[in-house]
Amino acid sequence: IIFYILILRPQNQRLKAHNAAINAVQKGDEVITGGGIRGKATKVMDDEVEVEIAQGVKIRVVKSTLSQVFSKNAKPAND
């Protein structure tokens, strides 16, 4: 029981939150891929996202490889 409370439950909660963020990615959101590439989502398909990494340079990545999503509606931490 202690193992579940201290290790498994928090890990499952983080996994659910991460999956929810990945599935909620929208056009205009800033994303970071698993390989560390940072860019802006320009097109969202069922299992892929088109990410603009530089002006005019777009790549397609699988949604499951996204490590972080920063919503365009999110407020800065200290501003």
C-alpha positions as a Python dict, from the first residue, in 0.01 Angstrom:
ca = {
    (1, 'I'): (0, 0, 0),
    (2, 'I'): (281, 241, 86),
    (3, 'F'): (455, 162, -244),
    (4, 'Y'): (136, 248, -433),
    (5, 'I'): (79, 575, -245),
    (6, 'L'): (438, 699, -269),
    (7, 'I'): (537, 584, -617),
    (8, 'L'): (267, 451, -846),
    (9, 'R'): (-17, 696, -778),
    (10, 'P'): (186, 1017, -842),
    (11, 'Q'): (341, 861, -1152),
    (12, 'N'): (-3, 772, -1291),
    (13, 'Q'): (-130, 1123, -1223),
    (14, 'R'): (167, 1278, -1409),
    (15, 'L'): (110, 1038, -1701),
    (16, 'K'): (-260, 1129, -1724),
    (17, 'A'): (-180, 1502, -1716),
    (18, 'H'): (88, 1460, -1985),
    (19, 'N'): (-146, 1260, -2212),
    (20, 'A'): (-422, 1519, -2166),
    (21, 'A'): (-183, 1800, -2266),
    (22, 'I'): (-63, 1609, -2573),
    (23, 'N'): (-418, 1531, -2688),
    (24, 'A'): (-525, 1894, -2634),
    (25, 'V'): (-251, 2050, -2849),
    (26, 'Q'): (-393, 2316, -3082),
    (27, 'K'): (-273, 2531, -3366),
    (28, 'G'): (-51, 2807, -3229),
    (29, 'D'): (68, 2621, -2919),
    (30, 'E'): (441, 2608, -2849),
    (31, 'V'): (569, 2250, -2829),
    (32, 'I'): (891, 2069, -2746),
    (33, 'T'): (960, 1731, -2902),
    (34, 'G'): (1132, 1440, -2732),
    (35, 'G'): (1446, 1526, -2927),
    (36, 'G'): (1450, 1880, -2787),
    (37, 'I'): (1322, 2063, -3094),
    (38, 'R'): (1112, 2364, -3000),
    (39, 'G'): (856, 2518, -3232),
    (40, 'K'): (500, 2629, -3289),
    (41, 'A'): (221, 2391, -3389),
    (42, 'T'): (82, 2502, -3724),
    (43, 'K'): (-139, 2206, -3811),
    (44, 'V'): (-283, 1930, -3591),
    (45, 'M'): (-392, 1597, -3739),
    (46, 'D'): (-519, 1283, -3564),
    (47, 'D'): (-179, 1141, -3465),
    (48, 'E'): (62, 1400, -3608),
    (49, 'V'): (146, 1766, -3556),
    (50, 'E'): (312, 1998, -3806),
    (51, 'V'): (565, 2212, -3618),
    (52, 'E'): (725, 2530, -3752),
    (53, 'I'): (1079, 2538, -3613),
    (54, 'A'): (1195, 2843, -3810),
    (55, 'Q'): (1029, 3084, -4048),
    (56, 'G'): (919, 2870, -4343),
    (57, 'V'): (1069, 2547, -4201),
    (58, 'K'): (803, 2296, -4098),
    (59, 'I'): (837, 1938, -3980),
    (60, 'R'): (578, 1672, -3903),
    (61, 'V'): (609, 1484, -3576),
    (62, 'V'): (403, 1214, -3413),
    (63, 'K'): (200, 1348, -3119),
    (64, 'S'): (331, 1083, -2883),
    (65, 'T'): (687, 1218, -2926),
    (66, 'L'): (594, 1559, -2784),
    (67, 'S'): (741, 1607, -2441),
    (68, 'Q'): (587, 1945, -2347),
    (69, 'V'): (307, 2168, -2469),
    (70, 'F'): (286, 2537, -2382),
    (71, 'S'): (-60, 2671, -2456),
    (72, 'K'): (-82, 3010, -2622),
    (73, 'N'): (-342, 3105, -2358),
    (74, 'A'): (-112, 3023, -2065),
    (75, 'K'): (5, 3315, -1855),
    (76, 'P'): (375, 3373, -1780),
    (77, 'A'): (481, 3261, -1433),
    (78, 'N'): (618, 3590, -1294),
    (79, 'D'): (463, 3860, -1511),
}
